[in-house]
Amino acid sequence: MGARLDCQWEVMQPSRITPADVNHVRPADIKMIAAMGDSYVIGTLSRNNDDEIVNVFPGNSFVTGADEPLRKHITLANIMKQFNPSLVGASYGSGYHNTNFNVAVCRNQSADLVWQAEELIHRIKSREVPAQTLEPKSKRCSASETKFSRTNTKLSVQII
C-alpha cells in the first residue's frame, strides 16, 4: 500500500531561520529519524515466510522503514523523506545490522528503554551504526534477547 503526498511548495521548504520552539518547526527542518521500542517498531514478522531464518525487518518498520518509496509503502521515514531527502536514520532490509537509528529490539520491555536511549544517543553522537550492537544470540525472537550490557553514556539530547 502506498500513497502520494502533495503539499504547498512553501510548506515543504525548511525554515529560513532555526525555529526557537517546536511550534514553528516544519517537516523539512527535521534532519533525522529514530525509534525505540519492541517487536512492532523493529518490524518483526512484517515480511516473514516460514522458511526464513531472520524474522525482523527494520526496512519495513512503520516508523523508520525505507525499503520502498512512499508510493509503494507508507512509513513515517518515507513521509519525512518527501520533505528532506537527506534524512538520516532510516532502516533498511532485514536483521538487526540494518537498523540505523531504530534501536528497538524484539520482546524488549519498558525496563529496556534506558539501554535503548543510551544506545540511540551513542549512535547519534558517533553517526555510526555498529553491525553487532543489537544482534541477538538467536535470530528468532526469544526472551534471552533482552540481556544487554549497559553503556556509560550520559543521557543528553541537543536539538539541532
C-alpha positions as CSV (number, residue, x, y, z in Angstrom):
1,M,0.0,0.0,0.0
2,G,1.4,3.4,-1.0
3,A,0.5,7.0,-1.4
4,R,1.4,10.3,-2.9
5,L,1.9,13.3,-0.8
6,D,1.0,16.7,-2.2
7,C,1.7,19.9,-0.2
8,Q,2.2,23.5,-1.0
9,W,5.7,24.2,-2.1
10,E,6.3,26.8,0.7
11,V,5.3,24.3,3.4
12,M,7.8,21.7,2.1
13,Q,10.7,24.1,2.4
14,P,12.9,24.3,5.5
15,S,12.6,27.3,7.8
16,R,14.8,30.3,6.9
17,I,16.0,30.6,10.5
18,T,16.3,27.9,13.1
19,P,13.0,27.7,14.9
20,A,13.0,28.8,18.5
21,D,10.4,26.3,19.6
22,V,8.7,23.2,18.4
23,N,5.5,25.1,17.3
24,H,7.5,26.6,14.5
25,V,9.3,23.5,13.2
26,R,8.5,22.5,9.7
27,P,8.8,18.9,8.5
28,A,11.8,19.8,6.3
29,D,13.6,21.1,9.4
30,I,13.8,17.5,10.7
31,K,17.2,16.0,9.8
32,M,17.0,12.6,11.4
33,I,14.5,9.9,12.4
34,A,14.9,7.4,15.3
35,A,12.9,4.9,17.1
36,M,12.9,2.9,20.4
37,G,10.6,0.1,21.3
38,D,9.8,-3.6,20.8
39,S,8.9,-6.0,18.0
40,Y,6.3,-3.7,16.5
41,V,8.8,-0.9,16.0
42,I,11.5,-3.2,14.5
43,G,9.1,-4.8,12.0
44,T,9.1,-8.3,13.5
45,L,7.3,-10.8,11.2
46,S,6.2,-8.0,8.8
47,R,7.6,-9.8,5.8
48,N,8.3,-13.2,7.2
49,N,7.9,-16.5,5.4
50,D,8.1,-19.8,7.3
51,D,11.4,-20.8,5.6
52,E,13.2,-17.6,6.6
53,I,15.8,-17.6,9.3
54,V,15.6,-13.9,10.1
55,N,12.2,-12.5,11.3
56,V,12.9,-8.8,11.9
57,F,12.5,-6.4,9.1
58,P,13.6,-2.9,10.1
59,G,13.3,-1.8,6.4
60,N,9.6,-2.5,6.7
61,S,9.1,-0.7,10.1
62,F,6.2,1.7,10.1
63,V,8.4,4.3,11.8
64,T,11.9,4.1,10.2
65,G,11.4,1.7,7.3
66,A,12.7,2.9,4.0
67,D,12.9,-0.3,1.8
68,E,10.3,1.0,-0.6
69,P,9.4,4.6,-1.7
70,L,6.3,6.3,-0.3
71,R,4.3,5.5,-3.4
72,K,4.7,1.8,-2.5
73,H,4.9,1.8,1.3
74,I,3.7,4.4,3.8
75,T,6.1,4.8,6.7
76,L,7.0,7.8,8.8
77,A,10.5,7.8,7.3
78,N,9.2,7.8,3.8
79,I,6.8,10.7,4.5
80,M,9.7,12.7,6.1
81,K,11.9,12.0,3.1
82,Q,9.4,13.9,1.0
83,F,10.3,17.0,3.0
84,N,14.0,16.2,3.5
85,P,15.5,13.7,1.0
86,S,18.8,13.6,3.1
87,L,17.0,12.3,6.2
88,V,19.4,10.3,8.4
89,G,18.5,7.3,10.5
90,A,16.1,5.3,8.3
91,S,16.2,1.5,8.4
92,Y,16.7,-1.0,5.5
93,G,16.5,-4.7,4.8
94,S,16.2,-7.4,7.4
95,G,18.1,-8.3,10.6
96,Y,19.5,-6.2,13.3
97,H,22.5,-5.0,11.3
98,N,20.4,-2.6,9.1
99,T,18.6,-0.7,11.8
100,N,20.5,2.6,11.8
101,F,18.7,4.8,14.4
102,N,16.0,2.3,15.1
103,V,17.2,0.7,18.4
104,A,14.0,-1.3,19.0
105,V,14.5,-5.0,20.0
106,C,12.1,-7.8,19.8
107,R,10.4,-8.6,23.1
108,N,12.0,-5.6,24.9
109,Q,10.0,-4.1,27.8
110,S,9.9,-0.7,29.4
111,A,12.8,-1.5,31.6
112,D,14.9,-1.8,28.4
113,L,14.2,1.7,27.3
114,V,17.0,3.2,29.3
115,W,19.5,1.0,27.5
116,Q,17.9,1.8,24.2
117,A,18.1,5.6,24.9
118,E,21.8,5.2,25.7
119,E,22.4,3.2,22.6
120,L,20.5,5.7,20.4
121,I,22.4,8.7,21.9
122,H,25.7,6.9,21.2
123,R,24.7,6.2,17.6
124,I,23.6,9.8,17.0
125,K,26.7,11.3,18.5
126,S,29.0,9.0,16.6
127,R,26.8,8.8,13.5
128,E,27.9,5.1,13.4
129,V,25.6,2.1,13.2
130,P,27.5,-0.9,14.6
131,A,26.5,-4.1,12.9
132,Q,26.8,-6.3,16.0
133,T,25.4,-3.9,18.7
134,L,21.8,-5.2,18.6
135,E,22.4,-8.6,17.0
136,P,20.7,-11.1,19.3
137,K,22.3,-14.5,20.0
138,S,19.4,-16.2,18.1
139,K,17.9,-14.6,15.0
140,R,14.5,-15.6,16.2
141,C,12.8,-13.6,18.9
142,S,13.4,-15.1,22.3
143,A,13.2,-13.9,25.9
144,S,17.0,-14.2,26.1
145,E,17.4,-11.4,23.6
146,T,16.8,-8.7,26.1
147,K,20.0,-9.2,28.1
148,F,22.4,-6.4,27.1
149,S,25.3,-4.7,28.9
150,R,24.7,-1.0,29.8
151,T,26.9,1.7,28.5
152,N,28.2,4.7,30.4
153,T,26.7,7.2,28.0
154,K,25.1,10.2,29.7
155,L,21.5,10.9,28.7
156,S,21.7,14.2,27.0
157,V,19.9,15.3,23.8
158,Q,20.6,18.5,21.9
159,I,18.0,19.8,19.4
160,I,19.8,20.9,16.2
